[in-house]
């Protein structure tokens, strides 16, 4: 047997999982009593070993190197059982519950699946598997004493763990929201797919007991479920980890886009005393870029405060009330006053209004102020801001 694309895929995923597990070791050393972290590391270790041992090339090499026919089968069964127990253990420790209940269920899980692993090793040692069967082991030895018990125990243990994990994920998903809920809703069907995998193999084994042949379920149908189960399982654990970060980035990008009109209007406003560090957009995280942009806008508005004329704002407010409600008209009037102040700072920096209006805005208010720059009312006011100033001063 040669290493084909399927074996390469197993090895790539296995090595990646083991590397992630290795990266978690320093944190595990620092937080030795963190049961959730320990469960996560155990899951990564078991999943990585499972992917490597389950590769077709690994099965053939392990049988050949040990000169023990089918030794790879109990090795894969043991790592699969460890993965099943670790998956259930992680869900149990991840899901909110009382510490006493979590510890009790965790001990039961470790004990049960530890005994299953021992049973697999003992039963394989007691049985006889002289004919190598890398793909049809479950069906071929379904009637062999001790080996049949080993196969049934392995499939039942995995099926129970996956069904329990799927049920826990689905129930928990009803209590949470956001990316955690999405991740749990992905994990639940992923575990159900593995249950279907076990059921199909148990059907093939039972068929052998009754003198029928459904071996195609073992080597043709059930292997097709491995890829979607792995992909959904990986997504289910990744989404809750990266979801909040993606959502935060999306919010920052949206707010940057909403602040663009105000930024274009005020980015050239002189701000004496304010230090603006250059933040290239192509290598600056959106959240950091948003913070810098808001700070720059605050500085610009503060610099324009001496040129803000309350009379201009009042005249703009009365005009805006003809087409907008009071709250929107107030924002539009502030925007008009800022634009007039910007022009006054540019053209008549020494001529200040007799009274000024110190405009101090909180961060959430910058977005309505920016959106007001696109208001048709404000466009009309901008065309007549000079007459507006004269009218305001004569009232």
N, C-alpha and C positions, 0 to 999 in steps of 0.2 A: 504493500500500500504506500502510496506517495502522498506527501502533504499537499492537499489541494486547497482551493479557496476557502472551503468550509473550515478546515483545520486552521488556516491562517486567521480567519475571523475569530475563532475560539481563542487563539493565542493572543491576538491583539486586545480583545476585551478582557481576557484574564489578566494580562500584564497591567493594563490600565487600572483595573480594580485593585490589584496588589500594590501598585504605586500609590494610589489614593490611600489605601490602608497604611502604607509606610509613612506617608505624610501625616497621618493622624497619631503616630506613635508618640511624638513629643507631648502632644496635648493629653494623651492617655497617661503618660508618666506623671504629668503635673496634676491630673484629675483622676487619680486611681479609683476613687469612690463614685465616679459619675457612671451610674448604671446605663444611662442612655448612650453615652459615648462608647462604653464597653460593648454594648449590643450592636452599635453601628460598626465598630471595628471587627467584631466577630462576623457580622454579615458580609462585610467587604472581603474578609479573609476567606470565608467559606465560598462566596460567589467567585472570587478569583481562582481558587483551587479547583472549583467545580468546572469552570470554563476550560482550564488547562487540562484537567484529567479527562474531561468528556470529549475532547477533540479526537476525531477518528485516528489520527496519527499517534496520539498519546496512548490510546487503547491498544493499538497494535504493538507499539514499542514496549509498553509496560508488560504485556504478556510475553513478548519475546525476550526481554532482558531478565525477567524473573524466572523464565522457563516454567511458569505455572499457568496453565491454560485458564483463561477467563479471570485472572486475578484483578484485572482492571474493572470488572463489573462490581465487586463489593467495594472497591475503592471509590468508584463513582457513586454507588449507593450511599456510602458513608458520608461523602462530601455533600451529596444532595440532601441527606437527612440533616446534616449540620446546618446547611443553608435554610432548610425549612424551619428548623427550630430557632435559628437566629432571626429569621423574618418575623416569626410570631413573637419572639422575645423583644425585638425592636418595637413592634407595634404596641405591645403591652406597656413598655416603658415610655413610649412616645405619647400615648394617650393619657390625658389627665385622669388621675385616680388617686385615692388615698395611698400614702407610702406603704402602709401595712398590706393592703390588697395587692399593690404592685409587686412587693417583695414576695408575697405568698405565691402569686401566679408565676412569677419569674422562676422561683425555686422549683415549682411543679414542672414548668416547661423544660428547664435544664435537666432535671432528673429523668423525665419521661424520654426525652430525645437522646440523652446519654445512654439510657438502657437500650433504646432501639439500636444505637450504633454498636453497642456491645453485642446485642443479639445478632446483628448482621454478620459481624466478624465470626462469632461462634458457629452460627449455622452454616456459613460458607466452609469453615474448617471441617465441620462434621459431614458435609455433603461431598458429592463427587461430580466434577464437571470436566470430563476428559476431552470433549470436543469443543474447540474454540468457536464461540459464537459472538462476534463483535457487535452485530446488529439485531440478532434474534434471540438473545439470551433469555429474556423473560418468557417468550413463548416456547422455546426449545426445551427449557428445563422446568416448565410449569408443572410437570408430574414427577419430578425427581425429589425423593425424600430429602428433607432439610432445606434444599435449595428452594422448593416451592414455598415453604414457610418464610424463608428470607425475602423472597420476591413480594409476597403478600404483605409482610410487615413493612417493608420499605415503601411500597405504594400506598398502603393505608396510612402510614405515619405522615407521608408527604401530603396526601389528600386532606387529612384532618387539619394539619397545620395551615394549609393554603385556604381551606374553607373557613377556618376560624379567623385567619388574618383578613380575608375578604369581607367577612361579616363585620368585624371590628372596624375596618376602614369605612364601610358604608354607613354604619351607625354613627360613627364619629363625624363623618362628613355632614351629617344633618345638624350638627351643633356648631360648626365653624363656617367661616366665609373666606373669600379671597383665594389666594394661591394655595393655601393649605387644603381648602375644600376641593379645589381642582385636582391637586395631587392625590388626595385620597380617592376621588372618583375615578382616577386613572389606575390606581393600585388595585382597587377592588376587582375590576374585570381582569387585570393581569393575573391575579391569584386564581381567579375562576378558570382562566385558560389552563393553568397548571393542573387544576382539579380535573378538567376535561382530559388532559394528557394522562393522568393516573387512571381515570375511569376507562379510557380506551384500552389501556394496557391490561387492566383487570378483566375487561371483557374478553380480550384475546387469551388470557391465562385461563379463565373459566371455560372458554370454548375448548381448550385442550383437555380440560378435565372431563368434558362431556363427549369427547371424541370428534370434535369439529375443528376446523382450521380457519382461524381468522388472523393469521400471522401478519397480514398486510397492515393491520392496525398498529403493529409494533414498529415495523421498519418502513412503512410508507406514509401512514396518516399522522400518527402522534408526533413524529419529528417535525412536521410542518407547523406545529404549535409552539415550538421552542423560540423561534425568532420573534413573533409578536409578543410573547410573554416577556422576553428579555427587554424588548424595546419599551413596552408599556411600563414594566417594572422600573427601568432606569428613569423614564420620564416622570413616573409617580414620585420618586424620591428627589428628583432634581427640581421639579416645578416649585415645591414649597421653599426650596433654598434660594433659587434665583428669582422667583416671582416677585417678592417685595422690591428687590433691587431694580428689576425691569419696570415695575409700576412706578417707582420713584423717578427713574430716568425718563419714563414717558411723561410724567407730570412736569418734570423740569423742562423737557423739550417743548411741551405744549405752552407752558408759561413764557418761555423764551420767545416763542412765536407770537404770543399775545402781546408781549412787551415790545415787539419790533417797531411799531409806529412811534411809540414814545422814545425809544432808543434812537431812531433815526432823527427825530426832532431835536434831541438834546445832547447827542454824543459829542458835538463840537462846542458845547457850552463851556467857557473857561471856568475852572473850579480852583481858585487859588487856595493853596494849603492842602488840597486833597491829593493823595498819592494813588495813581491808577497803575497797577501792575498789568503788563500786557498778558492777555489770556487768549492765545490762539485757539480757535474753536475746534480745530482738527485734532488737538491733543489735550484738550481740557475736558474733564468730565462735565456733563450737562449741569449737574447740581452745583458744582463749583462755579461754572460759567454763569449760572443764574444768580448766585449770591453776589458775584462780582458786578454783574449788570445792575442788580437792584441797588447795590452800594453806590455805583456810579450815578444812577438816576437820582438817589437821595442827595448826593453831593451837588448835582446840577440844579435840582429844585431849590436846595438851600442857597446856592449861589445866586439864583434868580429872585430870591425872596425880597431883596431891597428894591427890585424893579416891579414887583407885583402891586398893581393898583386896585384897591377894593372897588373903586367906582367902575372900572372896566368890568370887573366880575359881576357887579350888580346889574349893569346894563346888559351884559351877556346872559345873565340868569333870567332877566325879564323876557328877553327875546326867545330864549330856549323854552320857556314855559308855554309858548304858543304851540309847540309841537311835541313836548316831552313831559313826563311826570316830574314831580318836584325833585326826587332823588337823582334821576338821570339829568335833569336840567342843572342841578348843582355840580355834578361832575363835568358836564359840558362847559359850564361857566368857569370852573377851575382850569380846564384845559385851555380855554380861550385866554384867560388871564396869563397863564404860563407862556403861551405863544406870543402875546403882546409884550410880556416882560423879556422874552428872548430877543425880539426885534429891538426893543428899547436898549437892551444891554449892548447889542451889536452896533446900533446907529447913534445912540445918545448915551454913552456910558456915564457921563457926568451929570446928566439930568435925571434926577430921581423924582418920583411922585411925592406929593406933600405927605401922604399917608401910605403906608405899605401894609400888605397882608401877608403875614408869615404863614406859608403853606407847609404844613408838616403832615405827611401821610404815612400810614402804616403800610406794611408790605402788601396785604391783600388789596389795598386801594389803588395800587399802581396799575393793576390790570384794567379796571374800569376806566381809569384816566387814559390809559393807552388806547383802549377801544373807542373812547369818546373822540379821538382824533379822526376817526373815520366817519363821524356823524355828519350828515348833510347840513344840520344846523350850524355845526362848527365851521364847515367850509364856507357858508355864507358869512359867518362872523369874521372869518379870517380875511375875506375880501374887503370887509368894511371896518377893520379894526381901528384904522386911523380916525374915521368919523365917529366910531364908538367912543374913542378916548375923548374927543372934543366934546361930544354930547354929554359924556359922564362928568366932565369937569365943569360944565355950565349948569348942571342941574342943582 
